[in-house]
Amino acid sequence: MLSFTVHDLLAKNVEAHPDRTAVTDGDVRVSYGTLHDQVEGLAGWLHERGVRRGDRVCIQLTKSAEELVAIFAAARLGAVFVNVSPQRTVDQLAHNLTDSGSRVLFTEGRRVRKLAGSRVLADLEQVVVLGETDLEDPRLTSWEAASAGPAPEGPSVDRDLAALLYTSGSTGPPKGVMVTHRNLVEGARSVVRYLGLRGEDRILSLLPLSFDYGLNQILASCLVGGQVVLQRSPLPPDVTRTVDEAGVTCFAGVPPVWVPLVRHLRSQAAALETLRCVTNSGGAVPSDTLDAFPGVFPNADIVLMYGLTEAFRSTYVPPGRFREKKGAIGVPVPGVEVFVLSPQGDLCGPGESGELVHRGAFVSKGYWNAPDASREVLRPCPALADRIGDEVVCFSGDIVRMDEDGYLWFVGRRDEVIKCSGVRISPTEVEDVLHASGQVGEAVVFGWPHHELGQVVHAAVSVLEGRELDVSTLLTYCRRNMPSYMVPRMIHQWEGAFPRTGNGKLDRPRIVARYRDGGRGPVAPSDRPFQRAE
């Protein structure tokens, strides 16, 4: 059976091996056959309540088998699932519900009482509640009661919308990226191909399913008939215990996962003997952490990847080139073609920096209810007209450079590159040096207006647990390891952990706003007075 829709990925396993384990959650194992039966029952219930092709269904559940059932049930009807991170606040959920026009919400009993005092419930037709709640409302239905007979067959095709994936809202309110079944299925096929995934694999699902990276793990596992191992706790001891006890073979993470995990693994022996593949996306891993990967994951291929929600995955570094190209974002993944475009709109050659432009089956349909914003990112490219005509491509907003071997290296965001006296400075390069000093936990580098130089470099840093920041020593290290124009003019110490987005990434806009607004930005942990680097 060929897979053209998200639901097809599940259904084909029922034909081939219904008794094979699809999901492991601690001691609980759910077979493909059981998962499929639960999807059919929930899809039938939704259909009885008028949910049809194209309707939006919102899901805010803690990682669980029920979350997967809700996703596949929506796909089964041709509805559009809107997965919201459990970390999102009531107001953020309200925005997603209102913007998407969702008719149904799947949530948990412990959240319902909070929702009752807000406008969230006002426009919803049905709320399916997992767990107990003491709130009485005719629209509330328990998870156990939300089941009926099999849903009627729906006429979904691969170009129909499958999901709205809301961005973290780096510039303004979060926008819903319109993702089709084809986008998701082809993304799964590409990842299966270059990671060599197979039915015997057990894939750790730590990342939220509201994140395209986390969602792809589920779909790729279904494509090969593999097993997903659910992991809710990101704490290193909990993660390593699950890897060992469940025999995890593949583990995907983002930099905020790897930094504490690698630190933990370096401090004590851990076998992780079954792990054969670790992957990173969602940002660059600090260089000192990346250097430790081969030692703490001795049996695993290390695959560095780069992508963006508007086009899922663009590039990767094949594991055989990790040591040689450590820190690169790599070459195009199967099914993708990328180009580097100069500010003047010309194609760049090796050594030149420009914007990464992505072409292929993963390119989304744009932003929901935001045609102007869509046209800024997704549009034909005049420089490519002689090759691909007026095909729509994705302008990533990321500045990269290509080396002589055709490998791409991340320079910075188009809107984050710091320009000091006409020199372009990548925040990532400065952050790498700060991390390598061994004195900071995490770092966020940004430009600060300067009346003569245009911009100068500022850095916000968190401190390693149990340590105190010695600014003088840190700056001495910076001066030894970077040009003078890259040395931060000011170090801002952030007390506690940096805030994160729902996808687990650093909430850079919130961190920077704290300082640029002179303390009048978003509510955040207090920081010490500015410490000058001069």
KOLVEX-730280 format. One line per 4 residues: for each residue x, y, z of C-alpha. Coordinates in steps of 0.05 Angstrom, whole numbers, plus 5000, padded with zeros to 4 digits. Layout:
X:Y:Z | ...
This chain:
5000:5000:5000 | 5028:5067:4980 | 5022:5124:5029 | 4994:5190:5003
4962:5218:5067 | 4982:5219:5140 | 4929:5167:5156 | 4956:5121:5102
5021:5117:5140 | 4984:5084:5198 | 4934:5043:5157 | 4987:5006:5117
5017:4977:5181 | 4949:4948:5200 | 4950:4908:5135 | 5022:4886:5143
5032:4874:5218 | 4974:4894:5263 | 5005:4862:5325 | 5071:4898:5320
5083:4951:5374 | 5072:5021:5348 | 5079:5061:5413 | 5114:5048:5479
5097:5092:5539 | 5134:5065:5600 | 5107:4996:5612 | 5048:5006:5564
5053:4982:5493 | 5002:4998:5438 | 5001:4956:5375 | 4988:4984:5306
4921:4947:5305 | 4898:4976:5371 | 4921:5046:5352 | 4883:5041:5287
4819:5017:5322 | 4823:5076:5370 | 4833:5124:5312 | 4772:5095:5276
4728:5102:5338 | 4749:5174:5350 | 4742:5193:5277 | 4672:5163:5277
4653:5205:5338 | 4681:5268:5306 | 4643:5254:5241 | 4578:5245:5280
4588:5315:5308 | 4596:5346:5240 | 4672:5349:5231 | 4687:5346:5157
4744:5353:5108 | 4781:5418:5118 | 4753:5432:5188 | 4805:5449:5241
4814:5406:5303 | 4858:5433:5359 | 4900:5387:5403 | 4934:5408:5468
4954:5344:5504 | 5016:5322:5541 | 5055:5272:5500 | 5016:5207:5500
4986:5153:5456 | 4921:5193:5459 | 4956:5252:5426 | 4974:5207:5367
4903:5180:5363 | 4875:5251:5358 | 4925:5269:5303 | 4910:5208:5261
4834:5214:5273 | 4834:5285:5246 | 4875:5262:5186 | 4828:5203:5176
4770:5251:5163 | 4810:5299:5121 | 4806:5350:5177 | 4865:5396:5194
4899:5383:5261 | 4926:5442:5300 | 4975:5415:5351 | 4991:5464:5408
5048:5453:5456 | 5026:5438:5527 | 5073:5493:5549 | 5030:5546:5514
4991:5591:5560 | 4915:5599:5558 | 4923:5664:5519 | 4969:5632:5469
4920:5574:5460 | 4864:5624:5451 | 4902:5657:5395 | 4913:5591:5359
4840:5571:5367 | 4813:5638:5343 | 4862:5645:5286 | 4851:5574:5261
4776:5574:5272 | 4780:5506:5306 | 4714:5473:5322 | 4739:5420:5370
4792:5420:5425 | 4826:5360:5456 | 4855:5378:5524 | 4866:5352:5594
4822:5356:5656 | 4873:5397:5695 | 4870:5451:5642 | 4795:5456:5633
4783:5497:5696 | 4834:5549:5671 | 4800:5551:5604 | 4732:5563:5635
4751:5631:5660 | 4776:5654:5592 | 4748:5664:5523 | 4777:5598:5499
4713:5558:5506 | 4667:5611:5477 | 4669:5591:5404 | 4683:5516:5411
4630:5465:5393 | 4663:5405:5428 | 4717:5396:5480 | 4744:5325:5491
4775:5319:5560 | 4829:5269:5578 | 4828:5257:5653 | 4779:5281:5706
4747:5350:5712 | 4694:5378:5758 | 4671:5429:5707 | 4601:5419:5680
4588:5441:5609 | 4547:5406:5555 | 4603:5413:5506 | 4651:5372:5549
4661:5298:5532 | 4707:5250:5566 | 4760:5215:5525 | 4729:5148:5540
4661:5171:5514 | 4689:5201:5449 | 4684:5137:5408 | 4635:5112:5356
4634:5065:5297 | 4683:5070:5239 | 4681:5136:5201 | 4658:5137:5129
4712:5140:5076 | 4734:5211:5060 | 4762:5237:4994 | 4829:5264:5019
4885:5275:4970 | 4958:5290:4983 | 4952:5364:4967 | 4898:5375:5019
4918:5412:5083 | 4938:5364:5138 | 4960:5411:5194 | 4972:5482:5216
5040:5486:5251 | 5043:5550:5291 | 5110:5585:5294 | 5137:5612:5359
5119:5683:5342 | 5189:5713:5336 | 5161:5773:5300 | 5090:5787:5322
5035:5736:5338 | 5048:5663:5320 | 5030:5646:5248 | 5001:5579:5226
5042:5547:5172 | 4996:5509:5124 | 5025:5439:5115 | 4996:5389:5066
4994:5313:5070 | 5045:5312:5014 | 5092:5357:5053 | 5089:5311:5113
5092:5244:5076 | 5149:5265:5030 | 5186:5293:5090 | 5180:5225:5124
5204:5189:5061 | 5265:5234:5056 | 5285:5225:5129 | 5276:5149:5125
5321:5148:5065 | 5380:5188:5091 | 5377:5161:5162 | 5367:5090:5138
5308:5079:5185 | 5277:5010:5188 | 5223:4970:5222 | 5269:4947:5278
5283:5018:5300 | 5257:5046:5366 | 5254:5121:5361 | 5254:5165:5423
5199:5217:5420 | 5221:5273:5466 | 5206:5333:5422 | 5136:5362:5422
5090:5340:5365 | 5071:5413:5353 | 5142:5418:5325 | 5151:5392:5254
5216:5357:5276 | 5178:5319:5331 | 5119:5304:5286 | 5164:5276:5232
5191:5224:5281 | 5122:5195:5289 | 5107:5194:5214 | 5176:5167:5194
5168:5111:5245 | 5099:5093:5217 | 5127:5094:5146 | 5176:5037:5163
5132:5002:5215 | 5178:5022:5272 | 5165:5036:5345 | 5159:5104:5379
5182:5108:5451 | 5147:5167:5486 | 5190:5209:5533 | 5159:5266:5572
5216:5285:5618 | 5276:5320:5587 | 5320:5310:5649 | 5384:5274:5629
5379:5217:5680 | 5307:5203:5657 | 5327:5205:5583 | 5386:5158:5591
5345:5110:5633 | 5291:5106:5578 | 5343:5097:5523 | 5374:5038:5560
5310:5005:5585 | 5271:5012:5520 | 5329:4996:5474 | 5323:5062:5437
5361:5062:5371 | 5348:5133:5345 | 5345:5198:5385 | 5329:5267:5357
5343:5330:5398 | 5353:5405:5396 | 5412:5444:5427 | 5378:5457:5494
5369:5381:5500 | 5441:5364:5482 | 5478:5414:5526 | 5455:5386:5594
5452:5314:5568 | 5524:5315:5543 | 5546:5347:5608 | 5511:5291:5646
5541:5236:5603 | 5610:5264:5611 | 5604:5264:5687 | 5584:5191:5693
5588:5127:5653 | 5525:5109:5613 | 5522:5052:5564 | 5471:5074:5512
5493:5013:5474 | 5431:5007:5430 | 5435:5078:5404 | 5456:5077:5331
5435:5147:5308 | 5429:5216:5340 | 5405:5276:5301 | 5403:5351:5314
5361:5406:5284 | 5330:5470:5308 | 5395:5508:5316 | 5470:5500:5322
5498:5457:5378 | 5552:5495:5417 | 5620:5474:5391 | 5645:5447:5458
5583:5403:5465 | 5589:5380:5392 | 5662:5361:5404 | 5639:5313:5458
5587:5276:5415 | 5633:5220:5390 | 5656:5205:5461 | 5587:5203:5494
5552:5169:5435 | 5607:5120:5414 | 5561:5072:5376 | 5518:5124:5341
5520:5159:5274 | 5516:5234:5286 | 5473:5271:5236 | 5469:5347:5238
5408:5376:5202 | 5379:5443:5184 | 5307:5461:5169 | 5251:5512:5177
5177:5503:5191 | 5157:5533:5124 | 5195:5478:5086 | 5210:5426:5139
5281:5400:5124 | 5333:5429:5077 | 5402:5401:5090 | 5441:5350:5130
5513:5328:5143 | 5521:5254:5127 | 5550:5218:5187 | 5612:5199:5149
5630:5272:5141 | 5615:5293:5214 | 5688:5302:5236 | 5708:5337:5172
5646:5382:5168 | 5630:5389:5242 | 5587:5451:5251 | 5562:5455:5179
5488:5450:5161 | 5507:5406:5103 | 5481:5388:5034 | 5410:5381:5009
5369:5323:5037 | 5337:5276:4986 | 5281:5310:4948 | 5307:5381:4960
5348:5431:4920 | 5378:5493:4953 | 5409:5556:4927 | 5448:5614:4959
5423:5683:4936 | 5462:5748:4945 | 5428:5812:4970 | 5428:5835:4897
5389:5773:4876 | 5446:5735:4843 | 5468:5664:4856 | 5528:5661:4902
5590:5619:4890 | 5635:5584:4941 | 5658:5629:4997 | 5603:5680:4986
5547:5692:5037 | 5474:5698:5018 | 5404:5676:5035 | 5386:5602:5031
5330:5589:4982 | 5295:5521:4985 | 5260:5483:4930 | 5222:5417:4934
5161:5378:4957 | 5167:5402:5029 | 5151:5475:5012 | 5087:5492:5051
5027:5530:5025 | 5043:5592:5066 | 5013:5623:5129 | 4941:5614:5149
4901:5679:5140 | 4965:5717:5124 | 4973:5724:5048 | 5021:5783:5052
5067:5747:5100 | 5063:5685:5056 | 5085:5723:4994 | 5146:5749:5031
5172:5679:5043 | 5141:5637:4988 | 5146:5665:4918 | 5180:5653:4850
5254:5670:4846 | 5276:5711:4784 | 5348:5685:4790 | 5321:5614:4781
5271:5629:4726 | 5314:5598:4671 | 5317:5533:4712 | 5249:5525:4744
5205:5578:4714 | 5156:5611:4761 | 5155:5554:4812 | 5145:5579:4883
5206:5570:4928 | 5219:5585:5001 | 5263:5644:5021 | 5289:5621:5088
5314:5687:5116 | 5377:5650:5138 | 5446:5674:5114 | 5493:5617:5095
5557:5608:5057 | 5579:5549:5013 | 5648:5519:5018 | 5688:5489:4960
5657:5420:4972 | 5586:5447:4966 | 5572:5443:5041 | 5532:5500:5071
5551:5536:5136 | 5503:5578:5176 | 5522:5651:5184 | 5460:5681:5217
5389:5705:5208 | 5380:5759:5156 | 5348:5803:5210 | 5398:5784:5265
5465:5795:5230 | 5503:5850:5267 | 5535:5905:5225 | 5592:5940:5260
5630:5992:5220 | 5607:5958:5156 | 5631:5889:5179 | 5578:5834:5183
5581:5794:5248 | 5546:5728:5258 | 5516:5721:5329 | 5528:5647:5323
5603:5656:5316 | 5607:5698:5380 | 5562:5650:5417 | 5608:5592:5399
5667:5627:5431 | 5627:5644:5493 | 5607:5570:5500 | 5678:5547:5488
5702:5589:5547 | 5669:5539:5594 | 5642:5596:5636 | 5571:5602:5611
5512:5556:5606 | 5479:5587:5545 | 5488:5652:5507 | 5447:5697:5463
5485:5750:5423 | 5451:5810:5391 | 5466:5878:5361 | 5460:5942:5401
5453:6010:5366 | 5515:6054:5366 | 5517:6125:5341 | 5585:6118:5306
5592:6044:5290 | 5521:6028:5271 | 5517:5969:5319 | 5561:5936:5371
5558:5866:5401 | 5520:5852:5465 | 5512:5783:5498 | 5463:5755:5548
5489:5694:5584 | 5464:5644:5635 | 5513:5616:5685 | 5531:5544:5696
5498:5513:5757 | 5540:5523:5820 | 5586:5573:5785 | 5594:5649:5787
5608:5690:5726 | 5676:5723:5723 | 5665:5776:5669 | 5737:5797:5667
5762:5726:5654 | 5708:5714:5603 | 5726:5777:5564 | 5800:5760:5566
5782:5693:5534 | 5741:5729:5481 | 5797:5777:5463 | 5845:5719:5454
5797:5680:5409 | 5761:5731:5365 | 5774:5797:5329 | 5765:5859:5371
5702:5881:5334 | 5668:5815:5354 | 5683:5821:5428 | 5619:5838:5467
5616:5910:5490 | 5570:5889:5546 | 5554:5824:5581 | 5485:5816:5611
5478:5761:5663 | 5411:5726:5664 | 5392:5696:5730 | 5366:5625:5724
5350:5589:5659 | 5334:5625:5595 | 5260:5623:5573 | 5243:5576:5516
5190:5571:5462 | 5140:5514:5459 | 5188:5476:5413 | 5243:5477:5466
5286:5529:5430 | 5314:5591:5464 | 5262:5647:5462 | 5312:5696:5432
5263:5753:5418 | 5240:5753:5491 | 5311:5751:5517 | 5335:5808:5472
5273:5850:5485 | 5289:5848:5560 | 5351:5889:5547 | 5332:5930:5486
5270:5955:5522 | 5311:5975:5582 | 5276:5925:5626 | 5206:5944:5600
5201:5883:5555 | 5165:5817:5569 | 5165:5792:5640 | 5228:5751:5652
5275:5731:5709 | 5312:5791:5737 | 5383:5803:5714 | 5442:5837:5746
5463:5907:5726 | 5498:5912:5659 | 5571:5894:5663 | 5614:5932:5615
5667:5898:5573 | 5709:5960:5566
